[in-house]
Amino acid sequence: MRVVIAGGHGKIALLLQRHLAGRGDTPVGLIRNPEQAATLRAAGATPVVCDLEHADVTEVAAHLDRADAVIFAAGAGPGSGAARKDSVDRGAAALLADAATRAGVHRYLLVSSMGVDDPPAAGTDDVWAAYLRAKRAAEDDLRGRDLAWTVLRPGQLTDNEPTGRVTLTRHAGRGAISRADVALVLAALLDTPGTAGKTLELVDGPTPIADAVRAAHA
């Protein structure tokens, strides 16, 4: 399976690329900074330099040639302002969806965030509020498209070792989840087309990932 991952240098993406390459898939990571290419190669991925804030749909679609699926795991990142939360977390996700449609890639996984269903509470930091609004807008845009989309909303992210056990459901409740387990769940979702059309929250839990994804498919 050839999988193109936007935000290829992110922590989740690197873990996912290493896992996919290890099982014989072909991960391709889209990155903005060419200096990150060596890190992707070390993870077993093919790096492609493509700045999703400035590329057009034709350029991005060309990078999706022969792909079986795309994953949006990009984000403006720490230190970025409200404007970049919109241009990356919403705008780049929509651009990737446009490109997937043009390239004939039907499967699309979006890494979103828990907490986007409700408006930001009064007093919420402006940048965090912009992030939540951008993630929700990206979800809403994707749901309106003729793609086999799945939205994954992880809880509080940690760098803990993977446990291989999670809670994966429509409403999981507050909790944490390791980035390594998020990567494993994304790989399992790729293998389970029946999870298309679902929005799933993800936190630590008691259920083996394969069983949790199978139950989410039901």
N, C-alpha and C positions, 0 to 999 in steps of 0.2 A: 504494500500500500504506500502510495506517495502522498505525503501529508505536508502541506505548506502552513507554516506557523508564523503569524505576525507577532512581532515582539520577541524575536528569536533569541535575544540575549537575556531575556528575563529569567528569573530563578526557576519559575515553573516550567517555562519553555525549555530551558537547558536540561532539566531533569526528564522532561517528556521526550526530548530528542534522544537522549542517551538510552532511555527505555525502548523507544521505537526502533532505534538502530540495532539495539541488542537482540531484538526478536526478529530482525530481518526486514523491517520496513525501511522506507526511504524518507527521512525527515528533511525538509527544506526550511531554513529559517530566514525570514525577512528581517534585516537589520538596517539601521540608519547610519551607523558608524562603521566604516570598513575596518577599523582597528579591532573590531570585535570578531572578525571572521575566524581567527585562529582558535578562539574559544569554542565556537560552534563546530569547527572541524574536529576538535578534541572530543566533543560530545557525540561525534558520529553523524553530524548534520552537514548538509550542503548550504553554505551561507550565500545569500543573495542581497546585495545592497539595494534597498528601495525605501526611500523616505515617504511614508504614507501620508505625511502632512503636505507634501508638495507634488507627489506623483499624480498622474491622471489614470483614468480607468483602463485605458489601452495598455499603458506600461504595466500596471499591476496584473491585468489579465494575462499578459504574455508570460509573467512569472508563474502563473498557475497552470501552464500547459502540462497536460498529462497527469494532473493531480487528481487524487481520488477524494480528497477532503481538505478543508481549510479550517484552521483554528485561530481565533482572535484572542491572543494572550498579551496584547500590547497595553501600555498605559503610559500616561505622561510622566508618572514617577514622582518621587519626593522632590520638593523644591520648585515644582512647576506651579504656575498660577491658574486661575479659573479659566482663562482663555484657552490654555493648552489642554485642560481637562476636556473641554468641548471638542477641540480640533482633533485630539487623539482618541479619547475614550468613546466619543460618539462619532465624529466625522470619519476617522480612519476605519472604524468598524463598518460603517455604511459603505465606504469606498471598497473595502474588501468584499462585501456582499455584492456590490455592483459588478466587481471584477469576476467574482465566482459565477455569477449569472452569465456574463459574457463568455467566460471560458468553458461553460458547461459543467461546472463543478457543483454538484447538488448538495453535498453534505457540508454543514457549517456548524462548528461548535464555538460558542461565545462564552468566554470567562467573564462573568459579571461580578456582582457583590451582593451579599445579604444587606438588607436594610434599605433597598431602593423602592419598595412598594409605598412607603409613607413619605410625605413631604418632610424635608429636613426640619427638625425641631427649632423653635425660636432660640436664638443665641448660638446656633451651630456655626462653626468656622466657615467663612465664605468659600474657601477653596474646597473644603470637604463637602459642603453643600453642592458646589458645582460638580464635583466628582460623582456624587450620588445621582444628580439630575442627568449627567451625561451618560452614566451607565443605564439608567432607566430609559432614556431616549434611544440608546443603541438597541436595547431589548425590544422596545416597541416597534422600531423600524424593522428589525429582523422578523418579528412575528407577522408583519404584513407582506412578506416576500414568499415567492414560490420556491422555497429551499427546504431541504430536510434539516432544519435547524434544531439545536438543543442549546438551551441556556443553562449554564452551571454557575450557581451562586455559592462560592465558598464562604465559610465563616472567617474568624480571625486567623490570619495566616501565621504559621510558625516555621522554623527551620529544624524542627524535630525530625528524628528518624521516622520512616514510614511504619505504620502498624499493619497496614493492609486491611484494617477494619474501620468501618465508617457508618454514619447515618446519612442516607441519601433519599430525600423525599421532598414533596412540595413545600412543606413547612417543617423545617428541622429544629427550630428554636435556636437561641444563641449558643455559640460554642466556638471552639478553635479546631483547626485542621492543619496538618503539616503540608507544606508545598509538595513534598514527595508523594503524599497520598493523593493530592489533587492531580498530579501528573498521572498517577496510576489510574485514577477514575476517568480522566480524559481518554486515555488509551482504551479503557474498557468501553466507554461510550462510542468510540470509533467502531468498535467491533459489534455494536448492538444497534442496528438501524432502527429498531422499534422504539428507541428513545427519542426519535425525531418528534418535534412538536411539543416537547415537554420542557418545563422550567423546574429545575431541581436545586434544592439547597443541600449543602454538604458540610458536615462537621464530623468530629471524631465520634465513633460509635462501636457497637459490638458486632456488626455484621461484616463478614468477608466481602471484599469489593465485588467479586463476581456475583455473589448472591444479591448484593444491594442493587447492582445494575440490572440484574435479571428481574428483581421485584419492581424496579422503577419502570421497566418495560411493560409489565403486566397491566 
